[in-house]
């Protein structure tokens, strides 16, 4: 549905749809991400603050979190 809205000239509405970030992705990427998200037997979830602290404890600096979708990406530098 989001892809249809993008193509028909309603990008702002399309971006509000759940999973709209996948509207231009191939099926195999969607399948792989779904398996990563829902197919694991053991799952642990962490907040943004917890992830930042873990990265700092690992010696990373200049930690940045993604501001766009997907939000769960973060990078840091190790000196």
PyMOL commands that set and color helices and strands:
alter all, ss='L'
color gray80, all
select helices_A, chain A and resi 2-7+11-15+20-22+27-38+48-57
alter helices_A, ss='H'
color red, helices_A
select strands_A, chain A and resi 60-65+74-78
alter strands_A, ss='S'
color yellow, strands_A
deselect
rebuild
show_as cartoon
